[in-house]
Amino acid sequence: MTVDHGRGTTPLDRLKAQYDRDLRCRECGYVDTDGAWQARTTGDRVSYRHVCPSCGAIETRTLRLRD
Ligand SMILES: [Zn+2]
């Protein structure tokens, strides 16, 4: 596993980058290549939300910052 020093990359950034490559709609299969997850921090968790531009389906993911 490569650790990239010096670019200020956090585990959250890496996770978001992973999500950004995974923008295929579960409902209609549309891949939103120009889209991005919108992150919202609430307390000890981060909620990611993406709205499919094709069918309007809303995909959400929640990440806990602490266990
Ligand atoms: Zn869709």
N, CA, C, O and the ligand as a Tripos MOL2 file, in Angstrom:
@<TRIPOS>MOLECULE
protein
  269   267    68     0     0
PROTEIN
NO_CHARGES

@<TRIPOS>ATOM
      1 N           0.8360   -1.1980    0.0000 N.3       1 MET1
      2 CA          0.0000    0.0000    0.0000 C.3       1 MET1
      3 C           0.8700    1.2470    0.0000 C.2       1 MET1
      4 O           1.7640    1.3940    0.8330 O.2       1 MET1
      5 N           0.6070    2.1180   -0.9170 N.am      2 THR2
      6 CA          1.4000    3.3310   -1.0380 C.3       2 THR2
      7 C           0.8530    4.4330   -0.1390 C.2       2 THR2
      8 O          -0.3430    4.7280   -0.1420 O.2       2 THR2
      9 N           1.7390    5.0200    0.6140 N.am      3 VAL3
     10 CA          1.3460    6.1520    1.4470 C.3       3 VAL3
     11 C           1.8630    7.4180    0.7920 C.2       3 VAL3
     12 O           3.0640    7.5740    0.5700 O.2       3 VAL3
     13 N           0.9590    8.3040    0.4920 N.am      4 ASP4
     14 CA          1.3210    9.5220   -0.2160 C.3       4 ASP4
     15 C           1.5220   10.6650    0.7650 C.2       4 ASP4
     16 O           0.5610   11.2730    1.2350 O.2       4 ASP4
     17 N           2.7660   10.9450    1.0630 N.am      5 HIS5
     18 CA          3.0630   12.0360    1.9860 C.3       5 HIS5
     19 C           3.1070   13.3690    1.2520 C.2       5 HIS5
     20 O           3.3910   13.4190    0.0550 O.2       5 HIS5
     21 N           2.8280   14.4350    1.9690 N.am      6 GLY6
     22 CA          3.0850   15.7630    1.4480 C.3       6 GLY6
     23 C           1.9500   16.3700    0.6630 C.2       6 GLY6
     24 O           2.0920   17.4870    0.1650 O.2       6 GLY6
     25 N           0.8240   15.6860    0.5280 N.am      7 ARG7
     26 CA         -0.2870   16.2880   -0.1920 C.3       7 ARG7
     27 C          -1.4800   16.5390    0.7150 C.2       7 ARG7
     28 O          -2.5530   16.9290    0.2550 O.2       7 ARG7
     29 N          -1.2850   16.3130    2.0010 N.am      8 GLY8
     30 CA         -2.3510   16.5850    2.9430 C.3       8 GLY8
     31 C          -3.5390   15.6730    2.7870 C.2       8 GLY8
     32 O          -4.6570   16.0420    3.1460 O.2       8 GLY8
     33 N          -3.3210   14.5010    2.2620 N.am      9 THR9
     34 CA         -4.4250   13.5770    2.0490 C.3       9 THR9
     35 C          -4.8170   12.9080    3.3550 C.2       9 THR9
     36 O          -3.9850   12.3100    4.0370 O.2       9 THR9
     37 N          -6.0580   13.0160    3.6840 N.am     10 THR10
     38 CA         -6.5600   12.3750    4.8850 C.3      10 THR10
     39 C          -7.3340   11.1190    4.4990 C.2      10 THR10
     40 O          -7.7230   10.9460    3.3440 O.2      10 THR10
     41 N          -7.5500   10.2510    5.4740 N.am     11 PRO11
     42 CA         -8.3780    9.0710    5.1760 C.3      11 PRO11
     43 C          -9.7320    9.4590    4.6100 C.2      11 PRO11
     44 O         -10.2690    8.7610    3.7500 O.2      11 PRO11
     45 N         -10.2910   10.5710    5.0850 N.am     12 LEU12
     46 CA        -11.5880   11.0280    4.5740 C.3      12 LEU12
     47 C         -11.4990   11.4060    3.1100 C.2      12 LEU12
     48 O         -12.3870   11.0820    2.3210 O.2      12 LEU12
     49 N         -10.4110   12.1010    2.7440 N.am     13 ASP13
     50 CA        -10.2300   12.4880    1.3510 C.3      13 ASP13
     51 C         -10.1390   11.2590    0.4660 C.2      13 ASP13
     52 O         -10.7050   11.2120   -0.6270 O.2      13 ASP13
     53 N          -9.4150   10.2650    0.9620 N.am     14 ARG14
     54 CA         -9.2560    9.0550    0.1560 C.3      14 ARG14
     55 C         -10.5970    8.3460   -0.0030 C.2      14 ARG14
     56 O         -10.9240    7.8300   -1.0720 O.2      14 ARG14
     57 N         -11.3590    8.3330    1.0750 N.am     15 LEU15
     58 CA        -12.6560    7.6850    1.0090 C.3      15 LEU15
     59 C         -13.5660    8.4160    0.0310 C.2      15 LEU15
     60 O         -14.2860    7.7880   -0.7440 O.2      15 LEU15
     61 N         -13.5310    9.7330    0.0700 N.am     16 LYS16
     62 CA        -14.3680   10.5180   -0.8270 C.3      16 LYS16
     63 C         -13.9450   10.2730   -2.2740 C.2      16 LYS16
     64 O         -14.7880   10.1770   -3.1660 O.2      16 LYS16
     65 N         -12.6450   10.1740   -2.4990 N.am     17 ALA17
     66 CA        -12.1680    9.8960   -3.8470 C.3      17 ALA17
     67 C         -12.6860    8.5470   -4.3190 C.2      17 ALA17
     68 O         -13.0280    8.3740   -5.4890 O.2      17 ALA17
     69 N         -12.7390    7.6000   -3.4010 N.am     18 GLN18
     70 CA        -13.2960    6.2950   -3.7450 C.3      18 GLN18
     71 C         -14.7590    6.4260   -4.1260 C.2      18 GLN18
     72 O         -15.2040    5.8620   -5.1260 O.2      18 GLN18
     73 N         -15.4990    7.1690   -3.3260 N.am     19 TYR19
     74 CA        -16.9190    7.3640   -3.6040 C.3      19 TYR19
     75 C         -17.1160    8.0610   -4.9420 C.2      19 TYR19
     76 O         -18.0380    7.7360   -5.6900 O.2      19 TYR19
     77 N         -16.2370    9.0310   -5.2440 N.am     20 ASP20
     78 CA        -16.3880    9.7810   -6.4790 C.3      20 ASP20
     79 C         -16.2150    8.8940   -7.7000 C.2      20 ASP20
     80 O         -16.6700    9.2390   -8.7910 O.2      20 ASP20
     81 N         -15.5650    7.7650   -7.5240 N.am     21 ARG21
     82 CA        -15.4250    6.8420   -8.6450 C.3      21 ARG21
     83 C         -16.5900    5.8610   -8.6820 C.2      21 ARG21
     84 O         -16.6740    5.0080   -9.5650 O.2      21 ARG21
     85 N         -17.4690    5.9950   -7.7270 N.am     22 ASP22
     86 CA        -18.5480    5.0300   -7.5850 C.3      22 ASP22
     87 C         -19.8920    5.7490   -7.6480 C.2      22 ASP22
     88 O         -20.7020    5.6620   -6.7260 O.2      22 ASP22
     89 N         -20.1120    6.4560   -8.7450 N.am     23 LEU23
     90 CA        -21.3250    7.2580   -8.8600 C.3      23 LEU23
     91 C         -22.3100    6.6260   -9.8420 C.2      23 LEU23
     92 O         -22.9770    7.3210  -10.6080 O.2      23 LEU23
     93 N         -22.3870    5.3340   -9.8040 N.am     24 ARG24
     94 CA        -23.3360    4.6450  -10.6640 C.3      24 ARG24
     95 C         -24.6590    4.5020   -9.9060 C.2      24 ARG24
     96 O         -24.7090    3.9860   -8.7890 O.2      24 ARG24
     97 N         -25.7080    4.9700  -10.5420 N.am     25 CYS25
     98 CA        -27.0160    4.9560   -9.8890 C.3      25 CYS25
     99 C         -27.5220    3.5310   -9.7400 C.2      25 CYS25
    100 O         -27.4840    2.7350  -10.6790 O.2      25 CYS25
    101 N         -27.9990    3.2270   -8.5300 N.am     26 ARG26
    102 CA        -28.5420    1.8910   -8.2880 C.3      26 ARG26
    103 C         -29.8890    1.7080   -8.9620 C.2      26 ARG26
    104 O         -30.2780    0.5900   -9.3030 O.2      26 ARG26
    105 N         -30.5920    2.8020   -9.1510 N.am     27 GLU27
    106 CA        -31.9490    2.7150   -9.6920 C.3      27 GLU27
    107 C         -31.9430    2.5240  -11.2060 C.2      27 GLU27
    108 O         -32.6110    1.6320  -11.7290 O.2      27 GLU27
    109 N         -31.1810    3.3710  -11.9070 N.am     28 CYS28
    110 CA        -31.2620    3.3510  -13.3680 C.3      28 CYS28
    111 C         -29.9450    2.9770  -14.0270 C.2      28 CYS28
    112 O         -29.8990    2.7730  -15.2400 O.2      28 CYS28
    113 N         -28.8640    2.8840  -13.2420 N.am     29 GLY29
    114 CA        -27.5870    2.4740  -13.8080 C.3      29 GLY29
    115 C         -26.7930    3.6020  -14.4350 C.2      29 GLY29
    116 O         -25.7170    3.3710  -14.9860 O.2      29 GLY29
    117 N         -27.3040    4.8090  -14.3610 N.am     30 TYR30
    118 CA        -26.6020    5.9560  -14.9320 C.3      30 TYR30
    119 C         -25.3110    6.2230  -14.1510 C.2      30 TYR30
    120 O         -25.3090    6.2320  -12.9200 O.2      30 TYR30
    121 N         -24.2170    6.4410  -14.8840 N.am     31 VAL31
    122 CA        -22.9510    6.7610  -14.2310 C.3      31 VAL31
    123 C         -22.7040    8.2570  -14.3440 C.2      31 VAL31
    124 O         -22.5010    8.7860  -15.4370 O.2      31 VAL31
    125 N         -22.7240    8.9210  -13.2160 N.am     32 ASP32
    126 CA        -22.5820   10.3760  -13.1870 C.3      32 ASP32
    127 C         -21.1040   10.7370  -13.0940 C.2      32 ASP32
    128 O         -20.5730   11.0200  -12.0200 O.2      32 ASP32
    129 N         -20.4580   10.7180  -14.2630 N.am     33 THR33
    130 CA        -19.0030   10.9040  -14.2660 C.3      33 THR33
    131 C         -18.5860   12.3080  -13.8560 C.2      33 THR33
    132 O         -17.4590   12.5110  -13.4020 O.2      33 THR33
    133 N         -19.4770   13.2750  -14.0080 N.am     34 ASP34
    134 CA        -19.1440   14.6440  -13.6210 C.3      34 ASP34
    135 C         -19.6440   14.9820  -12.2270 C.2      34 ASP34
    136 O         -19.4140   16.0820  -11.7230 O.2      34 ASP34
    137 N         -20.3220   14.0410  -11.6170 N.am     35 GLY35
    138 CA        -20.9200   14.3180  -10.3200 C.3      35 GLY35
    139 C         -19.9560   14.1060   -9.1770 C.2      35 GLY35
    140 O         -18.8200   13.6690   -9.3610 O.2      35 GLY35
    141 N         -20.4370   14.4250   -7.9960 N.am     36 ALA36
    142 CA        -19.6400   14.2360   -6.7920 C.3      36 ALA36
    143 C         -20.5740   14.0690   -5.6070 C.2      36 ALA36
    144 O         -21.7010   14.5640   -5.6010 O.2      36 ALA36
    145 N         -20.0860   13.3730   -4.6250 N.am     37 TRP37
    146 CA        -20.8480   13.2430   -3.3860 C.3      37 TRP37
    147 C         -20.7740   14.5550   -2.6290 C.2      37 TRP37
    148 O         -19.7320   15.2090   -2.5860 O.2      37 TRP37
    149 N         -21.8870   14.9240   -2.0390 N.am     38 GLN38
    150 CA        -21.8780   16.0850   -1.1690 C.3      38 GLN38
    151 C         -21.7350   15.5940    0.2580 C.2      38 GLN38
    152 O         -22.5470   14.8100    0.7480 O.2      38 GLN38
    153 N         -20.6930   16.0670    0.9110 N.am     39 ALA39
    154 CA        -20.4150   15.6130    2.2670 C.3      39 ALA39
    155 C         -20.9920   16.5890    3.2840 C.2      39 ALA39
    156 O         -20.9310   17.8060    3.1150 O.2      39 ALA39
    157 N         -21.5520   16.0190    4.3420 N.am     40 ARG40
    158 CA        -22.0970   16.8410    5.4060 C.3      40 ARG40
    159 C         -21.7180   16.1830    6.7250 C.2      40 ARG40
    160 O         -21.9850   15.0030    6.9550 O.2      40 ARG40
    161 N         -21.0950   16.9700    7.5740 N.am     41 THR41
    162 CA        -20.6470   16.4320    8.8480 C.3      41 THR41
    163 C         -21.6750   16.7160    9.9320 C.2      41 THR41
    164 O         -22.0840   17.8590   10.1350 O.2      41 THR41
    165 N         -22.0790   15.6750   10.6140 N.am     42 THR42
    166 CA        -23.0220   15.8490   11.7170 C.3      42 THR42
    167 C         -22.4870   15.0860   12.9140 C.2      42 THR42
    168 O         -22.5260   13.8560   12.9470 O.2      42 THR42
    169 N         -21.9840   15.8260   13.9000 N.am     43 GLY43
    170 CA        -21.4690   15.1800   15.0980 C.3      43 GLY43
    171 C         -20.2840   14.2950   14.7760 C.2      43 GLY43
    172 O         -19.2570   14.7690   14.2890 O.2      43 GLY43
    173 N         -20.4280   13.0050   15.0490 N.am     44 ASP44
    174 CA        -19.2910   12.1020   14.8630 C.3      44 ASP44
    175 C         -19.4310   11.2930   13.5800 C.2      44 ASP44
    176 O         -18.8010   10.2470   13.4260 O.2      44 ASP44
    177 N         -20.2550   11.7770   12.6650 N.am     45 ARG45
    178 CA        -20.3680   11.0480   11.4140 C.3      45 ARG45
    179 C         -20.4630   11.9850   10.2210 C.2      45 ARG45
    180 O         -20.8470   13.1480   10.3450 O.2      45 ARG45
    181 N         -20.1050   11.4510    9.0680 N.am     46 VAL46
    182 CA        -20.1690   12.2170    7.8270 C.3      46 VAL46
    183 C         -21.1940   11.5580    6.9170 C.2      46 VAL46
    184 O         -21.1420   10.3530    6.6680 O.2      46 VAL46
    185 N         -22.1070   12.3530    6.4350 N.am     47 SER47
    186 CA        -23.1120   11.8410    5.5210 C.3      47 SER47
    187 C         -22.7600   12.2640    4.1020 C.2      47 SER47
    188 O         -22.4950   13.4380    3.8400 O.2      47 SER47
    189 N         -22.7590   11.3050    3.1960 N.am     48 TYR48
    190 CA        -22.5210   11.5990    1.7900 C.3      48 TYR48
    191 C         -23.8300   11.4240    1.0460 C.2      48 TYR48
    192 O         -24.5960   10.5000    1.3180 O.2      48 TYR48
    193 N         -24.0770   12.3230    0.1020 N.am     49 ARG49
    194 CA        -25.3390   12.3130   -0.6030 C.3      49 ARG49
    195 C         -25.0770   12.5810   -2.0720 C.2      49 ARG49
    196 O         -24.2810   13.4510   -2.4240 O.2      49 ARG49
    197 N         -25.7480   11.8320   -2.9180 N.am     50 HIS50
    198 CA        -25.6340   12.0560   -4.3520 C.3      50 HIS50
    199 C         -27.0030   11.8850   -4.9900 C.2      50 HIS50
    200 O         -27.7040   10.9060   -4.7330 O.2      50 HIS50
    201 N         -27.3740   12.8500   -5.8280 N.am     51 VAL51
    202 CA        -28.6560   12.7830   -6.5190 C.3      51 VAL51
    203 C         -28.3940   12.4300   -7.9740 C.2      51 VAL51
    204 O         -27.6360   13.1150   -8.6600 O.2      51 VAL51
    205 N         -29.0140   11.3760   -8.4340 N.am     52 CYS52
    206 CA        -28.8450   10.9510   -9.8180 C.3      52 CYS52
    207 C         -29.4530   11.9930  -10.7510 C.2      52 CYS52
    208 O         -30.6320   12.3200  -10.6190 O.2      52 CYS52
    209 N         -28.6700   12.5190  -11.6920 N.am     53 PRO53
    210 CA        -29.1950   13.5300  -12.6170 C.3      53 PRO53
    211 C         -30.1190   12.9190  -13.6630 C.2      53 PRO53
    212 O         -30.8200   13.6390  -14.3730 O.2      53 PRO53
    213 N         -30.1200   11.6220  -13.7570 N.am     54 SER54
    214 CA        -30.9470   10.9670  -14.7610 C.3      54 SER54
    215 C         -32.3520   10.6660  -14.2370 C.2      54 SER54
    216 O         -33.3430   10.9830  -14.8950 O.2      54 SER54
    217 N         -32.4360   10.0480  -13.0470 N.am     55 CYS55
    218 CA        -33.7500    9.6430  -12.5450 C.3      55 CYS55
    219 C         -34.1020   10.3110  -11.2190 C.2      55 CYS55
    220 O         -35.2290   10.1770  -10.7420 O.2      55 CYS55
    221 N         -33.1560   11.0260  -10.6190 N.am     56 GLY56
    222 CA        -33.4550   11.7450   -9.3910 C.3      56 GLY56
    223 C         -33.3450   10.9070   -8.1310 C.2      56 GLY56
    224 O         -33.6580   11.3870   -7.0410 O.2      56 GLY56
    225 N         -32.9080    9.6690   -8.2590 N.am     57 ALA57
    226 CA        -32.7480    8.8280   -7.0780 C.3      57 ALA57
    227 C         -31.6590    9.4050   -6.1720 C.2      57 ALA57
    228 O         -30.6320    9.8950   -6.6410 O.2      57 ALA57
    229 N         -31.9090    9.3330   -4.8750 N.am     58 ILE58
    230 CA        -30.9470    9.8750   -3.9210 C.3      58 ILE58
    231 C         -30.1990    8.7280   -3.2520 C.2      58 ILE58
    232 O         -30.7980    7.8260   -2.6660 O.2      58 ILE58
    233 N         -28.8960    8.7890   -3.3560 N.am     59 GLU59
    234 CA        -28.0490    7.7800   -2.7300 C.3      59 GLU59
    235 C         -27.3460    8.4130   -1.5470 C.2      59 GLU59
    236 O         -26.7880    9.5050   -1.6660 O.2      59 GLU59
    237 N         -27.3660    7.7500   -0.4240 N.am     60 THR60
    238 CA        -26.6880    8.3030    0.7430 C.3      60 THR60
    239 C         -25.7690    7.2490    1.3500 C.2      60 THR60
    240 O         -26.0320    6.0480    1.2910 O.2      60 THR60
    241 N         -24.7080    7.7330    1.9200 N.am     61 ARG61
    242 CA        -23.8030    6.8550    2.6710 C.3      61 ARG61
    243 C         -23.3960    7.6010    3.9260 C.2      61 ARG61
    244 O         -23.2330    8.8210    3.9170 O.2      61 ARG61
    245 N         -23.2390    6.8700    4.9780 N.am     62 THR62
    246 CA        -22.8550    7.4800    6.2420 C.3      62 THR62
    247 C         -21.5770    6.8330    6.7510 C.2      62 THR62
    248 O         -21.4370    5.6110    6.7900 O.2      62 THR62
    249 N         -20.6720    7.6830    7.1290 N.am     63 LEU63
    250 CA        -19.3890    7.2080    7.6470 C.3      63 LEU63
    251 C         -19.2360    7.6650    9.0780 C.2      63 LEU63
    252 O         -19.3840    8.8470    9.3870 O.2      63 LEU63
    253 N         -18.9420    6.7230    9.9450 N.am     64 ARG64
    254 CA        -18.6810    7.0860   11.3380 C.3      64 ARG64
    255 C         -17.2270    7.4730   11.4890 C.2      64 ARG64
    256 O         -16.3290    6.7730   11.0220 O.2      64 ARG64
    257 N         -17.0050    8.6020   12.1520 N.am     65 LEU65
    258 CA        -15.6400    9.0810   12.3210 C.3      65 LEU65
    259 C         -14.9440    8.3660   13.4750 C.2      65 LEU65
    260 O         -13.7230    8.2090   13.4840 O.2      65 LEU65
    261 N         -15.7450    7.9400   14.4410 N.am     66 ARG66
    262 CA        -15.1550    7.2700   15.6070 C.3      66 ARG66
    263 C         -15.9590    6.0120   15.8940 C.2      66 ARG66
    264 O         -17.1610    5.9420   15.6370 O.2      66 ARG66
    265 N         -15.2830    5.0540   16.4150 N.am     67 ASP67
    266 CA        -15.9930    3.8390   16.8330 C.3      67 ASP67
    267 C         -16.0350    3.7540   18.3410 C.2      67 ASP67
    268 O         -16.5910    2.8030   18.8900 O.2      67 ASP67
    269 ZN        -30.6770    7.0860  -11.6680 Zn       68 ZN68
@<TRIPOS>BOND
     1     1     2 1
     2     2     3 1
     3     3     4 2
     4     3     5 am
     5     5     6 1
     6     6     7 1
     7     7     8 2
     8     7     9 am
     9     9    10 1
    10    10    11 1
    11    11    12 2
    12    11    13 am
    13    13    14 1
    14    14    15 1
    15    15    16 2
    16    15    17 am
    17    17    18 1
    18    18    19 1
    19    19    20 2
    20    19    21 am
    21    21    22 1
    22    22    23 1
    23    23    24 2
    24    23    25 am
    25    25    26 1
    26    26    27 1
    27    27    28 2
    28    27    29 am
    29    29    30 1
    30    30    31 1
    31    31    32 2
    32    31    33 am
    33    33    34 1
    34    34    35 1
    35    35    36 2
    36    35    37 am
    37    37    38 1
    38    38    39 1
    39    39    40 2
    40    39    41 am
    41    41    42 1
    42    42    43 1
    43    43    44 2
    44    43    45 am
    45    45    46 1
    46    46    47 1
    47    47    48 2
    48    47    49 am
    49    49    50 1
    50    50    51 1
    51    51    52 2
    52    51    53 am
    53    53    54 1
    54    54    55 1
    55    55    56 2
    56    55    57 am
    57    57    58 1
    58    58    59 1
    59    59    60 2
    60    59    61 am
    61    61    62 1
    62    62    63 1
    63    63    64 2
    64    63    65 am
    65    65    66 1
    66    66    67 1
    67    67    68 2
    68    67    69 am
    69    69    70 1
    70    70    71 1
    71    71    72 2
    72    71    73 am
    73    73    74 1
    74    74    75 1
    75    75    76 2
    76    75    77 am
    77    77    78 1
    78    78    79 1
    79    79    80 2
    80    79    81 am
    81    81    82 1
    82    82    83 1
    83    83    84 2
    84    83    85 am
    85    85    86 1
    86    86    87 1
    87    87    88 2
    88    87    89 am
    89    89    90 1
    90    90    91 1
    91    91    92 2
    92    91    93 am
    93    93    94 1
    94    94    95 1
    95    95    96 2
    96    95    97 am
    97    97    98 1
    98    98    99 1
    99    99   100 2
   100    99   101 am
   101   101   102 1
   102   102   103 1
   103   103   104 2
   104   103   105 am
   105   105   106 1
   106   106   107 1
   107   107   108 2
   108   107   109 am
   109   109   110 1
   110   110   111 1
   111   111   112 2
   112   111   113 am
   113   113   114 1
   114   114   115 1
   115   115   116 2
   116   115   117 am
   117   117   118 1
   118   118   119 1
   119   119   120 2
   120   119   121 am
   121   121   122 1
   122   122   123 1
   123   123   124 2
   124   123   125 am
   125   125   126 1
   126   126   127 1
   127   127   128 2
   128   127   129 am
   129   129   130 1
   130   130   131 1
   131   131   132 2
   132   131   133 am
   133   133   134 1
   134   134   135 1
   135   135   136 2
   136   135   137 am
   137   137   138 1
   138   138   139 1
   139   139   140 2
   140   139   141 am
   141   141   142 1
   142   142   143 1
   143   143   144 2
   144   143   145 am
   145   145   146 1
   146   146   147 1
   147   147   148 2
   148   147   149 am
   149   149   150 1
   150   150   151 1
   151   151   152 2
   152   151   153 am
   153   153   154 1
   154   154   155 1
   155   155   156 2
   156   155   157 am
   157   157   158 1
   158   158   159 1
   159   159   160 2
   160   159   161 am
   161   161   162 1
   162   162   163 1
   163   163   164 2
   164   163   165 am
   165   165   166 1
   166   166   167 1
   167   167   168 2
   168   167   169 am
   169   169   170 1
   170   170   171 1
   171   171   172 2
   172   171   173 am
   173   173   174 1
   174   174   175 1
   175   175   176 2
   176   175   177 am
   177   177   178 1
   178   178   179 1
   179   179   180 2
   180   179   181 am
   181   181   182 1
   182   182   183 1
   183   183   184 2
   184   183   185 am
   185   185   186 1
   186   186   187 1
   187   187   188 2
   188   187   189 am
   189   189   190 1
   190   190   191 1
   191   191   192 2
   192   191   193 am
   193   193   194 1
   194   194   195 1
   195   195   196 2
   196   195   197 am
   197   197   198 1
   198   198   199 1
   199   199   200 2
   200   199   201 am
   201   201   202 1
   202   202   203 1
   203   203   204 2
   204   203   205 am
   205   205   206 1
   206   206   207 1
   207   207   208 2
   208   207   209 am
   209   209   210 1
   210   210   211 1
   211   211   212 2
   212   211   213 am
   213   213   214 1
   214   214   215 1
   215   215   216 2
   216   215   217 am
   217   217   218 1
   218   218   219 1
   219   219   220 2
   220   219   221 am
   221   221   222 1
   222   222   223 1
   223   223   224 2
   224   223   225 am
   225   225   226 1
   226   226   227 1
   227   227   228 2
   228   227   229 am
   229   229   230 1
   230   230   231 1
   231   231   232 2
   232   231   233 am
   233   233   234 1
   234   234   235 1
   235   235   236 2
   236   235   237 am
   237   237   238 1
   238   238   239 1
   239   239   240 2
   240   239   241 am
   241   241   242 1
   242   242   243 1
   243   243   244 2
   244   243   245 am
   245   245   246 1
   246   246   247 1
   247   247   248 2
   248   247   249 am
   249   249   250 1
   250   250   251 1
   251   251   252 2
   252   251   253 am
   253   253   254 1
   254   254   255 1
   255   255   256 2
   256   255   257 am
   257   257   258 1
   258   258   259 1
   259   259   260 2
   260   259   261 am
   261   261   262 1
   262   262   263 1
   263   263   264 2
   264   263   265 am
   265   265   266 1
   266   266   267 1
   267   267   268 2
@<TRIPOS>SUBSTRUCTURE
     1 MET1         2 RESIDUE 1 A MET
     2 THR2         6 RESIDUE 1 A THR
     3 VAL3        10 RESIDUE 1 A VAL
     4 ASP4        14 RESIDUE 1 A ASP
     5 HIS5        18 RESIDUE 1 A HIS
     6 GLY6        22 RESIDUE 1 A GLY
     7 ARG7        26 RESIDUE 1 A ARG
     8 GLY8        30 RESIDUE 1 A GLY
     9 THR9        34 RESIDUE 1 A THR
    10 THR10       38 RESIDUE 1 A THR
    11 PRO11       42 RESIDUE 1 A PRO
    12 LEU12       46 RESIDUE 1 A LEU
    13 ASP13       50 RESIDUE 1 A ASP
    14 ARG14       54 RESIDUE 1 A ARG
    15 LEU15       58 RESIDUE 1 A LEU
    16 LYS16       62 RESIDUE 1 A LYS
    17 ALA17       66 RESIDUE 1 A ALA
    18 GLN18       70 RESIDUE 1 A GLN
    19 TYR19       74 RESIDUE 1 A TYR
    20 ASP20       78 RESIDUE 1 A ASP
    21 ARG21       82 RESIDUE 1 A ARG
    22 ASP22       86 RESIDUE 1 A ASP
    23 LEU23       90 RESIDUE 1 A LEU
    24 ARG24       94 RESIDUE 1 A ARG
    25 CYS25       98 RESIDUE 1 A CYS
    26 ARG26      102 RESIDUE 1 A ARG
    27 GLU27      106 RESIDUE 1 A GLU
    28 CYS28      110 RESIDUE 1 A CYS
    29 GLY29      114 RESIDUE 1 A GLY
    30 TYR30      118 RESIDUE 1 A TYR
    31 VAL31      122 RESIDUE 1 A VAL
    32 ASP32      126 RESIDUE 1 A ASP
    33 THR33      130 RESIDUE 1 A THR
    34 ASP34      134 RESIDUE 1 A ASP
    35 GLY35      138 RESIDUE 1 A GLY
    36 ALA36      142 RESIDUE 1 A ALA
    37 TRP37      146 RESIDUE 1 A TRP
    38 GLN38      150 RESIDUE 1 A GLN
    39 ALA39      154 RESIDUE 1 A ALA
    40 ARG40      158 RESIDUE 1 A ARG
    41 THR41      162 RESIDUE 1 A THR
    42 THR42      166 RESIDUE 1 A THR
    43 GLY43      170 RESIDUE 1 A GLY
    44 ASP44      174 RESIDUE 1 A ASP
    45 ARG45      178 RESIDUE 1 A ARG
    46 VAL46      182 RESIDUE 1 A VAL
    47 SER47      186 RESIDUE 1 A SER
    48 TYR48      190 RESIDUE 1 A TYR
    49 ARG49      194 RESIDUE 1 A ARG
    50 HIS50      198 RESIDUE 1 A HIS
    51 VAL51      202 RESIDUE 1 A VAL
    52 CYS52      206 RESIDUE 1 A CYS
    53 PRO53      210 RESIDUE 1 A PRO
    54 SER54      214 RESIDUE 1 A SER
    55 CYS55      218 RESIDUE 1 A CYS
    56 GLY56      222 RESIDUE 1 A GLY
    57 ALA57      226 RESIDUE 1 A ALA
    58 ILE58      230 RESIDUE 1 A ILE
    59 GLU59      234 RESIDUE 1 A GLU
    60 THR60      238 RESIDUE 1 A THR
    61 ARG61      242 RESIDUE 1 A ARG
    62 THR62      246 RESIDUE 1 A THR
    63 LEU63      250 RESIDUE 1 A LEU
    64 ARG64      254 RESIDUE 1 A ARG
    65 LEU65      258 RESIDUE 1 A LEU
    66 ARG66      262 RESIDUE 1 A ARG
    67 ASP67      266 RESIDUE 1 A ASP
    68 ZN68       269 GROUP 0 **** ****
